[in-house]
Amino acid sequence: MSWLEKWTKRMMLSVGILGVVIIYSGFIYLLLSGRSVAVLPWYLLLSPWICIFFGLDHARQFRVITWFVRRFKH
């Protein structure tokens, strides 16, 4: 794996984790303050998880996919 690929994966992982913290804190704040969250698109809550997934190495990505398949197969 080249240094550029490693750096890109680390950056994706960092952006994803930071995105989860910021977006979900804002989402919880809106819920608790009684404001409407209807204006938030669903992909806004999903996008940081996509960054985290692509920031993982290939073995962990495979384990995540396997977990999802087993989880939703039942």
Summary of the structure (lengths in Angstrom):
residues: 74
radius of gyration: 15.4
end to end distance: 36.2
largest distance: 47.8
contacts: 166
relative contact order: 0.15
helix: 82%
strand: 0%
